[in-house]
Amino acid sequence: MKYTRFEKARIIGSRALQISYGAPVLVDYPGDMLDPIDIAMLEFEKDMVPITVIRD
């Protein structure tokens, strides 16, 4: 599915918030990567984000 830039920003932001509150990370990431936004972007790039978009 192709996402708009607004959907992508919302997905990454929501996932980063979940990660910062202690949600399990679904991809392997380097130990020096501590920023939840970077981890969420890595998950998004690997298509592992457990968030869906419903369009009307």
C-alpha positions in Angstrom: 0.0 0.0 0.0 1.3 3.4 -0.9 1.0 5.9 2.0 0.7 9.7 1.7 3.3 11.7 3.6 0.7 12.6 6.2 -0.1 8.9 6.8 3.5 8.0 7.0 4.2 10.8 9.6 1.2 9.7 11.7 2.2 6.0 11.6 5.9 6.7 12.5 4.9 9.2 15.2 2.4 6.8 16.8 4.8 3.9 16.7 7.6 6.0 18.2 5.3 6.9 21.0 4.4 3.2 21.6 8.1 2.3 21.6 9.0 5.2 24.0 6.4 3.8 26.4 7.9 0.3 26.4 6.3 -1.5 23.5 8.4 -4.4 22.1 10.4 -3.5 19.1 9.7 -5.8 16.1 13.0 -5.5 14.2 16.7 -5.9 15.1 18.4 -2.5 15.5 21.9 -1.4 16.4 22.6 -0.9 20.0 23.6 2.7 19.6 20.2 3.6 18.1 18.3 4.9 21.1 15.8 7.4 19.5 12.3 5.9 19.2 11.7 7.8 16.0 14.7 6.2 14.3 13.6 2.8 15.5 10.0 3.5 14.2 11.4 4.6 10.8 13.4 1.4 10.6 10.3 -0.7 11.3 8.4 1.3 8.7 11.1 0.8 6.1 11.1 -3.0 6.8 7.3 -3.0 6.6 7.0 -4.4 10.2 4.8 -1.7 11.8 1.7 -3.2 13.4 -0.5 -0.2 12.4 -3.0 -0.1 9.6 -4.6 2.7 7.6 -8.3 2.5 6.7 -9.5 4.7 3.9 -13.1 5.5 3.0 
